[in-house]
Amino acid sequence: MKFDRDLESIQEVRELVRACQKAQQAYSRFSQEQVDHICGAMARAGRAQAETLARLAVEETGFGKAADKALKNIVATEHVYAFIQNMKTAGVIQRDHEKRVIEIAEPMGIVAAIVPSTNPTSTTLYKILISLKARNGIILSPHPSARSCTWETTKVMREAAEAAGAPPGLIGCLSMPTRSATDELMTNALVSVILATGGTGLVKAAYSSGKPAFGVGPGNVPVFIERTADIRKAIADILVSKTFDNGTVCASEQAIVADAAVYQRVVDELGRKGAHFLTPEQEKIVGCELVRPDGSINPKLVGQSAWTIAQYCALTLPPETSVLVAQPDGVGPDYPLSREKLSPVLALYKEDGWRKACERCLELIRFGGLGHTMGIHSRDDEIIMEFALHKPVFRIIANSPTTHGAVGFSTGLPPALTLGCGTWGGNATSDNVSPLHLINRKRLAYGLRDVQSGPVAEPDRSSDTSITHSPPPIALQPPEKPEQSDTGPSSIPTLSDNELRDIVTKILGKMS
């Protein structure tokens, strides 16, 4: 019965949390060297199983491509570890000699990690690695449709960590992932912080739990192809990004906004690369099948190939079709393919000049991708900077695939699989999340000034009963008159009132 299963899953959460708390208290006393030894062991173990875990994810969820999921697993282990391996997260992490302030890292405690079905193994590898690097414990809540592959990934990391000296119980995973269990995990008094990756509703629940939380918003990523762009490279980048793992990465391009001056070249290059341009009738069919009336994506079509989606929609297309391209007249609920699609389906817009393209990109971002990511292909650095300065997103990827660029694979951004959208997207951070987001910073501050050498305040005598009368008023002296010079108009003598009165009296007497 569902009720019994919910109770069992809640009890499992409580047992995992208690075990994790005990282990984390011991782990919090580990040195930086011990922590780095454990993280290195986990990264190597996860990297060694990258291909196997990727196949398990595809087999269980039906989403994406095994080869691409393997690359995501490699990013989550090898690339993330290369970025964090020399990062200080234990003991003294920074000294400001001039200001005499020393920063000391303290772990947050227990991390509740929510894992999505679209990227289950890579997200698990990444969240475990950054959590333990910060000396936290972690408990993972898998998506029910990705329970087995998430569990197996957790097992690989847990065994490697414990073999390297981590306390047992530091890494846990729910074997019965229910909504009740996830709610219990996020609200449990012993849990310190939440790393939430998943649907909008789940992320909102994380922020409503009363716990500090790092959630990520949806990405409705536009990419602008400006007239000076290398068109062949731009289309190649967009297609390698959009078809990567069949579009399951939230940073993948959702719409191309092409400058009118190069629009036909963009269309020709897309066609040369295997894109199919939907007719208005086909666009309506695909929109209705892919996007449900409430705006959510049909889970049967998430992470499927363009050909599989075409078959589902009863369209006859060649199996080698790379993407489906719609050409909607606008942006918004009346144009379902103008939103995030989590599949190799693109919208295409034609705009005359970069300013109008800018407005269209803003429309798309505001419709569903505030704070996330956008792309631009151009050789004009001034226009690139204009887009960077004035778009409400926190990752602007120039002349690179947005999928690979946003996660730090093809750019210099920190490699990460949790991409913050800042306050624009309702998130706590705009960063690519790293171990530094999962530590508390204690500060030891030495005195710089002798406070006693400053001015001494007057004592308060308001309650002194020895004062029996008010002090005499202070006589205000008139301001001194400025000295007069001996020449010029200012040398005219000034008469007193009495002298002036005597003169007037004499004049009046002579007149009478």
C-alpha positions in Angstrom: 0.0 0.0 0.0 1.1 3.5 -0.8 0.6 4.7 2.8 2.9 1.9 4.2 5.5 2.7 1.5 5.5 6.4 2.5 6.0 5.5 6.1 8.8 3.2 5.3 10.5 5.7 3.1 10.2 8.4 5.8 11.7 6.1 8.3 14.5 5.3 6.0 15.3 9.1 5.6 15.4 9.5 9.4 17.8 6.5 9.8 20.0 7.8 7.0 20.1 11.3 8.5 21.1 10.0 12.0 23.9 7.9 10.5 25.1 10.8 8.4 25.1 13.2 11.3 27.3 11.0 13.3 29.7 10.4 10.4 29.8 14.1 9.5 30.7 15.2 13.0 33.7 13.0 12.7 34.5 14.0 9.2 34.3 17.7 10.1 37.6 17.2 12.1 39.5 15.8 9.0 42.4 17.8 7.7 42.6 19.2 4.2 45.0 16.5 3.2 42.6 13.8 4.4 39.7 15.4 2.6 41.6 15.7 -0.6 42.7 12.1 -0.4 39.1 11.0 -0.2 37.9 13.3 -3.0 40.7 12.1 -5.3 39.7 8.5 -4.7 36.1 9.2 -5.4 36.9 11.2 -8.6 39.0 8.3 -9.9 36.4 5.7 -9.1 33.6 7.7 -10.7 35.7 8.4 -13.8 36.5 4.7 -14.2 32.8 3.9 -14.2 31.7 6.8 -16.4 30.6 4.7 -19.4 29.0 1.9 -17.3 26.9 4.4 -15.3 25.9 6.2 -18.4 24.5 3.1 -20.0 22.6 2.3 -16.8 21.0 5.8 -16.9 19.9 5.4 -20.5 18.6 1.9 -19.9 16.5 2.9 -16.9 15.2 6.3 -17.9 15.1 6.0 -21.7 16.5 9.6 -21.9 19.5 10.8 -24.0 22.5 9.0 -25.4 25.0 6.8 -23.5 28.1 8.4 -25.1 27.0 11.9 -24.1 26.0 10.9 -20.6 29.4 9.3 -20.3 31.0 12.7 -21.2 28.8 14.4 -18.5 30.1 11.8 -16.0 33.6 12.7 -17.0 32.9 16.4 -16.5 31.4 15.7 -13.1 34.4 13.8 -11.9 37.6 14.5 -13.8 37.0 18.1 -14.8 35.3 19.1 -11.5 38.1 17.5 -9.5 40.8 19.3 -11.5 39.0 22.5 -10.6 38.6 21.9 -6.9 41.6 19.7 -6.0 43.7 22.7 -4.8 40.8 24.6 -3.3 41.1 25.2 0.5 38.0 24.1 2.3 39.4 23.0 5.7 41.0 25.1 8.4 42.5 28.5 7.5 41.6 29.2 3.9 42.6 32.8 3.6 44.7 35.5 5.3 44.5 39.3 4.8 47.7 40.5 6.3 46.9 44.2 5.8 43.5 44.0 7.5 44.6 41.3 9.9 41.6 39.0 9.2 41.9 35.3 8.9 39.1 33.2 7.3 38.5 29.7 8.6 36.3 27.2 6.8 33.5 25.3 8.6 31.3 22.7 6.9 27.6 23.3 6.7 26.7 19.8 7.9 24.3 17.5 6.0 23.5 18.2 2.4 20.1 17.1 1.0 20.7 16.5 -2.7 17.7 16.2 -5.1 18.7 14.3 -8.3 16.8 14.7 -11.6 15.9 11.9 -14.1 17.5 13.8 -17.0 21.0 13.8 -15.6 21.0 11.3 -12.8 24.5 9.8 -12.7 26.4 13.0 -13.5 24.5 15.0 -11.0 25.1 12.4 -8.3 28.8 12.2 -9.0 29.1 16.0 -9.0 27.0 16.7 -5.8 28.8 14.0 -3.8 32.2 15.3 -4.8 31.6 19.0 -4.0 29.8 18.2 -0.8 32.6 16.0 0.6 35.2 18.5 -0.6 33.5 21.0 1.8 33.5 18.3 4.6 29.8 17.8 4.5 27.8 14.6 4.6 25.3 14.1 1.8 22.0 12.2 1.4 20.6 11.8 -2.2 17.0 11.6 -3.2 16.8 10.1 -6.7 14.0 10.7 -9.1 11.8 7.5 -8.9 12.4 6.8 -12.6 16.2 6.9 -12.1 16.4 5.2 -8.7 18.6 2.2 -9.7 21.3 4.2 -11.6 21.4 6.9 -8.9 21.8 4.2 -6.2 24.6 2.4 -8.2 26.4 5.7 -8.7 26.2 6.5 -5.0 27.5 3.1 -4.2 30.6 3.6 -6.4 31.4 6.9 -4.7 30.6 5.6 -1.2 32.8 2.6 -1.5 35.7 4.7 -2.8 35.3 7.2 0.0 35.2 4.7 2.8 38.2 2.8 1.4 40.1 6.1 1.5 39.1 6.7 5.1 35.7 8.4 5.1 33.4 7.5 8.1 30.7 5.0 7.2 27.3 6.7 6.7 28.7 9.9 5.3 27.1 9.3 1.9 23.5 8.0 1.8 20.9 7.5 -0.9 17.2 6.8 -0.6 16.2 3.3 -1.8 12.5 4.2 -1.7 12.3 7.7 -3.3 8.8 9.0 -2.6 7.5 12.6 -2.4 6.9 12.1 1.3 10.5 10.9 1.7 11.9 13.9 -0.2 9.8 16.3 1.9 11.0 14.6 5.0 14.6 14.9 3.9 14.3 18.6 3.0 12.6 19.6 6.2 14.5 17.3 8.7 16.0 19.3 11.5 19.4 17.7 11.1 19.7 18.6 7.4 21.6 21.9 6.9 21.3 22.8 3.2 19.6 21.6 0.1 21.0 21.2 -3.4 17.9 20.9 -5.6 18.0 20.0 -9.3 14.6 19.1 -10.9 11.3 20.5 -11.9 10.1 24.0 -11.0 7.7 22.7 -8.3 10.4 20.7 -6.6 12.8 23.6 -6.6 10.1 25.9 -5.1 9.5 23.2 -2.4 13.2 23.3 -1.6 13.1 27.1 -1.1 9.9 26.8 1.0 11.4 24.2 3.3 12.9 26.7 5.7 16.4 25.5 4.9 19.1 27.3 3.0 18.8 26.0 -0.5 20.6 26.1 -3.9 18.1 25.5 -6.6 18.2 26.1 -10.3 15.6 27.6 -12.6 14.6 26.5 -16.1 16.6 27.6 -19.1 14.9 28.9 -22.2 18.2 29.7 -23.9 18.2 31.9 -27.0 21.2 32.1 -29.3 21.7 35.1 -31.6 23.6 34.7 -34.9 24.8 38.2 -35.7 25.7 39.2 -39.3 29.5 39.1 -38.7 29.4 35.5 -37.3 31.1 32.5 -38.9 27.9 30.9 -40.0 29.2 27.4 -40.5 30.9 27.3 -37.1 27.8 28.9 -35.4 25.4 26.2 -36.8 27.9 23.4 -36.0 28.2 24.6 -32.4 24.4 25.0 -32.0 23.7 21.5 -33.4 26.4 19.7 -31.4 25.0 21.5 -28.3 21.3 20.9 -29.1 21.7 17.3 -30.0 24.0 16.6 -27.0 22.2 13.9 -24.9 19.2 14.7 -27.0 18.7 18.2 -25.5 18.4 17.2 -21.8 20.8 19.8 -20.5 18.9 22.9 -19.4 21.7 25.2 -20.9 21.1 23.9 -24.4 19.9 26.3 -27.1 16.1 26.5 -27.4 15.7 29.2 -30.1 17.9 30.7 -32.8 17.5 34.4 -33.4 19.2 35.1 -36.8 20.1 38.5 -38.2 18.1 39.1 -41.4 21.3 39.8 -43.3 22.5 36.2 -42.8 19.1 34.5 -42.3 19.1 32.6 -45.6 22.6 31.3 -45.0 21.5 30.1 -41.5 18.6 28.2 -43.1 20.8 26.7 -45.8 23.4 25.6 -43.3 20.8 24.0 -41.0 19.4 22.1 -43.9 22.8 21.0 -44.9 23.3 19.6 -41.4 20.2 17.5 -41.4 17.6 19.9 -39.9 14.0 19.4 -40.8 11.9 22.6 -41.1 8.4 22.0 -39.8 5.4 23.2 -41.9 2.9 25.3 -40.0 0.7 22.2 -39.6 3.5 20.0 -38.4 4.6 22.7 -36.0 1.1 22.7 -34.5 1.1 18.9 -34.1 4.6 18.8 -32.5 3.7 21.7 -30.2 0.6 20.0 -29.0 2.4 16.6 -28.4 5.6 18.0 -26.9 4.2 20.7 -24.6 1.3 20.0 -22.4 -1.5 22.6 -21.7 0.1 23.6 -18.4 3.4 24.3 -20.1 5.2 21.2 -18.9 7.1 18.8 -21.3 5.6 15.5 -22.2 7.9 13.1 -20.3 7.5 10.5 -23.2 9.4 12.9 -25.5 12.0 14.3 -23.1 15.5 13.4 -24.3 14.3 11.6 -27.4 15.9 12.0 -30.9 14.3 14.2 -33.5 13.3 11.1 -35.5 11.7 9.5 -32.5 9.7 12.7 -31.8 8.7 12.8 -35.5 7.5 9.2 -35.3 5.5 9.9 -32.1 3.8 12.8 -34.0 3.1 10.6 -37.0 5.6 12.5 -39.2 7.6 10.6 -41.8 11.2 11.9 -41.7 14.6 10.4 -42.5 16.3 8.7 -39.4 19.3 10.9 -39.8 17.3 14.1 -39.1 19.3 16.1 -36.6 16.8 18.6 -35.2 13.2 19.7 -35.8 13.0 23.5 -36.6 9.9 25.5 -36.0 9.4 29.1 -37.2 6.8 30.5 -34.8 5.4 34.0 -35.3 5.8 35.0 -31.7 6.8 34.1 -28.1 4.5 33.0 -25.3 1.8 30.5 -24.3 0.2 30.6 -27.8 3.5 29.4 -29.3 4.4 26.3 -27.3 7.7 25.7 -29.2 9.0 29.1 -28.0 9.6 27.6 -24.5 12.2 25.2 -23.1 11.8 21.8 -24.8 14.4 19.4 -23.4 14.7 17.7 -26.8 16.3 18.4 -30.2 13.6 20.9 -31.3 14.5 24.5 -32.1 12.6 27.6 -32.7 13.9 30.0 -35.4 13.3 33.7 -35.6 14.4 36.3 -38.2 15.2 39.8 -37.0 16.5 42.8 -38.8 19.6 44.0 -37.0 21.0 43.3 -33.5 18.7 45.7 -31.7 15.6 43.9 -32.8 17.3 40.6 -32.2 18.1 41.9 -28.7 14.4 42.5 -28.1 13.4 39.0 -29.3 16.1 37.4 -27.1 14.6 39.4 -24.1 11.2 38.0 -24.9 12.4 34.5 -24.9 14.4 34.8 -21.7 11.4 36.5 -19.9 9.1 33.7 -21.1 11.0 31.0 -19.2 14.7 31.4 -18.8 15.4 34.4 -16.5 18.9 34.4 -15.0 20.1 31.2 -16.8 22.0 31.4 -20.1 22.1 32.8 -23.6 24.4 32.4 -26.5 25.8 34.8 -29.2 27.8 34.1 -32.3 29.6 37.3 -33.6 32.9 38.7 -34.5 31.9 42.1 -33.2 33.1 42.4 -29.6 31.1 45.6 -29.0 27.8 43.9 -29.9 28.8 40.9 -27.8 29.4 43.2 -24.9 26.0 45.0 -25.4 24.3 41.6 -25.1 26.3 40.8 -22.0 25.5 44.1 -20.3 21.8 44.1 -21.0 20.5 40.6 -20.8 18.9 39.3 -17.6 21.0 36.1 -17.6 24.2 35.2 -15.7 25.9 33.1 -18.4 26.5 34.7 -21.9 28.3 32.1 -24.0 30.1 33.7 -27.0 31.1 31.7 -30.0 30.7 28.3 -28.3 28.0 25.7 -27.7 25.8 26.9 -24.8 25.5 23.4 -23.3 29.2 22.8 -23.1 30.0 26.4 -22.4 27.6 26.9 -19.5 28.9 23.8 -17.6 32.5 24.9 -18.0 33.6 22.3 -20.6 34.3 24.6 -23.5 34.8 27.8 -21.6 36.7 29.0 -18.5 33.6 28.9 -16.3 33.8 26.7 -13.2 32.8 23.1 -14.2 29.4 22.4 -12.6 26.1 20.7 -13.1 24.1 23.1 -10.9 23.9 26.5 -12.6 22.4 29.2 -10.4 20.0 31.8 -11.9 20.4 34.4 -9.2 17.5 36.6 -8.0 16.2 37.0 -11.6 15.5 33.3 -11.6 14.5 33.1 -7.9 17.7 31.4 -6.9 20.1 32.0 -4.0 23.2 32.3 -6.3 24.0 33.3 -9.9 27.2 31.1 -9.8 28.1 27.7 -11.1 27.9 26.0 -7.7 31.2 24.7 -6.2 32.4 23.5 -2.8 32.9 27.1 -1.8 29.1 27.5 -1.7 28.8 24.7 0.8 31.1 26.0 3.5 30.6 28.6 6.3 33.3 31.2 6.7 34.5 32.0 10.2 36.6 35.1 10.6 39.2 35.9 13.1 39.8 39.7 13.2 42.6 41.4 15.1 42.3 44.9 16.4 43.7 47.7 14.2 43.0 50.8 16.2 43.2 51.7 19.9 39.7 52.7 20.7 40.8 54.4 24.0 42.8 57.0 22.1 39.6 58.5 20.5 37.4 61.3 22.0 35.9 60.7 25.4 32.2 61.2 25.7 30.8 63.6 28.3 29.4 61.9 31.4 25.6 61.8 31.7 24.6 64.1 34.6 20.9 64.0 34.1 20.4 61.9 37.3 22.9 64.0 39.4 20.8 65.2 42.4 23.5 67.7 43.5 22.4 70.1 40.8 19.6 72.1 42.3 19.2 74.9 39.8 19.7 75.5 36.1 23.0 76.9 35.0 23.0 80.6 34.0 22.5 81.2 30.3 25.6 81.7 28.2 25.9 85.4 27.0 26.3 85.4 23.2 28.8 87.9 22.0 28.0 89.9 18.8 30.3 89.0 15.9 33.3 91.1 15.4 33.0 93.7 12.7 35.4 93.3 9.9 38.3 95.8 9.8 37.7 98.7 7.4 40.3 99.8 4.9 41.3 103.5 4.7 40.3 103.9 1.0 37.3 103.3 -1.2 33.7 103.2 -0.4 34.2 101.0 2.6 36.1 103.9 4.4 32.8 105.8 5.1 32.5 105.9 9.0 29.7 104.0 10.6 27.5 106.1 13.0 25.9 104.8 16.2 22.2 105.2 16.8 22.7 108.0 19.3 25.0 109.9 17.0 22.5 109.6 14.2 19.7 110.8 16.5 21.6 113.9 17.5 22.3 114.9 13.9 18.7 114.5 12.9 17.5 116.6 15.9 19.9 119.5 15.0 18.7 119.4 11.3 15.0 119.6 12.4 15.8 122.5 14.8 17.3 124.6 12.1 14.4 123.9 9.7 11.9 125.2 12.3 
